[in-house]
């Protein structure tokens, strides 16, 4: 095999709780990752020269050495006998710096693709260790599952099944947000001891039973998460085991007040289930049917023609 083409799907965060800030400045999270059908495409091709040649069809990603794929290739060459010899063509469709994990997904699927194309024989746990060095979202994509619980900095993932296919309207404003700046704006408490919430979360991480994980998630969020703000899928009839929440929304709004205008617009349209994904600025609304999602998407496109609006679903 000389060429391999793989899809690189985006993710949304259906739940994102910031537990606190550690002494090293990083934040401890509890989140639910969910893969969606919006995706980029990677084509890997063997070449004779011992180099990585990166072709990116996106003006914002023209600096090759800053791309996570390039960083991933350097890590890969450090732990294997592979020293280059691949051309990578990346066709971008996922909005950049939008909270959708596009760069993390690209890096993860590059590693997965290289493992197959060059028969490197790397087990998943080795790839995950590499992925953790690349970014908090990368281990989720390496697991190739549609839904996972994430904890710590997001890099500890426990897959659990989605109840059914969900439909999303994804609204991407014509600006990006720096994840680092959003966290700098966040007024999170310093973690000096392990709280009851973290203890319970850790307990169900140790179980390999999907049912136990789902039950643990439901139990922990039911007592630890306030019932205010965002949307609660279970009460409103969506097939979710947890309330939708994103603790980064206020910090992102402080950097980009326009996000509140999107929220007001969604409220005006009577949207019940909406939240920001990741550190933003992309916003999502959640539906159980394609028809409902497409109806809202038409309204958004009419009112916000400068925004990119997508209708997508569980991958």
Residue pairs with C-beta under 8 A, 6 or more apart in sequence:
1 116
1 117
2 45
2 46
3 43
3 44
3 45
3 46
4 43
4 44
4 45
4 113
4 116
4 117
5 41
5 42
5 43
5 44
6 41
6 42
6 44
6 109
6 112
6 113
7 39
7 40
7 41
7 42
7 109
8 39
8 40
8 41
8 42
8 94
8 102
8 105
8 106
8 108
8 109
8 141
9 35
9 36
9 37
9 38
9 39
9 105
9 141
9 315
10 35
10 36
10 38
10 39
10 40
10 94
10 100
10 101
10 102
10 105
11 33
11 34
11 35
11 36
11 100
11 101
11 105
11 137
11 140
11 141
11 277
12 33
12 34
12 36
12 100
12 168
12 170
12 277
12 278
12 282
12 284
13 31
13 32
13 33
13 34
13 99
13 246
13 277
13 278
14 32
14 33
14 34
14 233
14 240
14 242
14 244
14 275
14 286
15 30
15 31
15 32
15 221
15 242
15 243
15 244
15 245
15 246
16 29
16 30
16 31
16 32
16 245
16 246
16 247
16 248
16 278
17 29
17 30
17 31
17 221
17 224
17 225
17 245
17 247
18 27
18 28
18 29
18 186
18 188
18 247
18 248
19 27
19 28
19 29
19 30
19 191
19 195
19 197
19 198
20 27
20 28
20 188
20 189
20 190
20 191
20 195
21 27
21 28
21 186
21 188
21 189
21 190
21 191
22 28
22 190
22 191
23 190
23 191
26 153
27 153
27 183
27 186
27 188
28 151
28 152
28 153
28 191
28 198
29 136
29 150
29 151
29 152
29 153
29 154
30 149
30 150
30 151
30 197
30 201
30 220
31 149
31 150
31 151
31 154
32 147
32 148
32 149
32 150
32 217
32 242
33 101
33 137
33 140
33 147
33 148
33 149
33 150
33 157
34 146
34 147
34 162
34 166
34 314
35 141
35 145
35 146
35 147
35 314
35 315
36 168
36 170
36 312
36 313
36 314
36 315
37 312
37 313
37 314
37 315
38 93
38 94
38 100
38 170
38 310
38 312
39 93
39 94
39 105
39 315
40 90
40 91
40 92
40 93
40 94
40 102
40 105
40 106
41 90
41 91
41 93
42 88
42 89
42 90
42 91
42 106
42 109
42 110
42 113
43 88
43 89
43 91
44 86
44 87
44 88
44 110
44 113
44 114
44 117
45 86
45 87
45 88
45 89
46 85
46 86
46 87
46 117
46 118
47 53
47 85
47 86
47 87
48 85
49 84
49 85
50 83
50 84
50 85
51 84
51 85
52 69
52 70
52 73
52 84
52 86
52 87
52 88
53 86
53 87
53 88
54 64
54 67
54 69
54 70
54 87
54 88
54 90
55 87
55 88
55 89
55 90
56 62
56 64
56 67
56 90
56 92
57 89
57 90
57 91
57 92
58 90
58 92
58 96
60 96
60 97
61 67
61 90
61 92
61 96
64 70
67 90
67 103
67 106
68 103
68 104
68 106
68 107
68 134
68 135
68 138
69 88
69 90
69 106
69 107
69 110
71 107
71 134
72 107
72 110
72 111
72 130
72 134
73 84
73 86
73 110
73 114
75 130
75 133
75 134
76 82
76 111
76 114
76 120
76 130
77 83
77 84
79 122
79 126
79 130
80 120
80 122
82 114
82 118
82 120
86 114
86 117
86 118
88 110
90 106
92 102
94 100
94 102
94 105
95 102
95 172
95 176
95 282
95 308
96 102
96 103
96 176
97 176
97 177
97 178
98 172
98 176
98 177
98 277
98 278
98 280
98 281
98 282
99 177
99 179
99 276
99 277
99 278
99 279
99 280
99 281
99 282
100 170
100 172
100 277
100 278
100 282
101 137
101 140
101 141
101 278
103 135
104 134
104 135
104 136
104 137
104 138
104 140
104 141
105 137
105 141
107 131
107 134
107 135
107 138
107 141
108 131
108 134
108 138
108 139
108 140
108 141
108 142
109 141
111 122
111 127
111 130
111 131
111 142
112 127
112 142
112 144
114 120
115 121
115 122
115 127
124 142
124 143
127 142
128 139
128 142
128 143
128 155
131 138
131 139
131 141
131 142
131 155
132 138
132 139
132 155
136 150
136 153
136 154
136 155
137 154
137 278
138 155
139 154
139 155
139 156
139 157
140 148
140 150
140 154
140 157
143 157
143 159
145 159
146 161
146 162
146 314
146 315
147 159
147 160
147 161
147 162
147 314
148 157
148 158
148 159
148 160
149 157
149 158
149 159
149 160
149 205
149 213
149 217
150 156
150 157
150 158
151 158
151 201
151 202
151 205
156 205
158 204
158 205
158 213
159 210
160 210
160 213
160 214
160 217
161 210
161 214
162 239
162 314
163 239
163 240
163 241
164 239
164 288
165 313
165 314
166 238
166 239
166 286
166 287
166 288
166 313
166 314
167 286
167 287
167 288
167 289
167 290
167 292
167 293
167 311
167 312
167 313
168 284
168 285
168 286
168 287
168 293
168 310
168 311
168 312
168 313
169 284
169 285
169 287
169 293
169 296
169 297
169 300
169 309
169 310
169 311
170 277
170 282
170 283
170 284
170 309
170 310
170 311
170 312
171 262
171 282
171 283
171 284
171 285
171 300
171 304
171 307
171 308
171 309
172 281
172 282
172 307
172 308
172 309
172 310
173 256
173 258
173 259
173 262
173 281
173 282
173 307
174 306
174 307
174 308
175 256
175 258
175 281
176 281
177 252
177 255
177 256
177 279
177 280
177 281
178 279
179 278
179 279
181 255
182 248
182 251
182 252
182 255
182 279
182 280
183 248
183 251
183 279
185 251
185 252
185 254
185 255
186 247
186 248
186 251
187 251
196 224
197 220
197 224
200 216
200 219
200 220
200 224
201 216
201 220
203 216
204 212
204 213
204 215
204 216
204 217
204 220
205 213
207 213
207 216
214 241
217 241
217 242
218 241
218 242
221 242
221 243
225 243
225 245
227 243
229 245
230 243
230 244
230 245
230 246
230 249
230 274
230 275
231 243
231 244
231 272
231 273
231 274
231 275
231 286
232 243
232 244
233 239
233 240
233 242
233 243
233 244
233 273
233 286
234 240
234 241
234 242
234 243
236 272
236 273
237 288
238 273
238 286
238 287
238 288
239 288
244 273
244 274
244 275
244 286
245 275
246 275
246 276
246 277
248 276
248 278
248 279
248 280
249 259
249 275
249 276
249 280
251 279
252 259
252 276
252 279
252 280
252 281
253 259
253 260
256 280
256 281
258 281
259 276
259 280
259 281
259 283
262 283
262 304
263 274
263 283
265 300
265 303
265 304
266 274
266 283
266 285
269 296
269 299
269 300
271 285
271 296
273 285
273 286
273 287
274 283
274 284
274 285
274 286
275 283
275 284
276 282
276 283
276 284
277 283
277 284
285 293
285 296
287 293
287 296
290 311
290 313
293 311
294 311
297 309
297 310
297 311
300 307
300 309
301 307
301 309
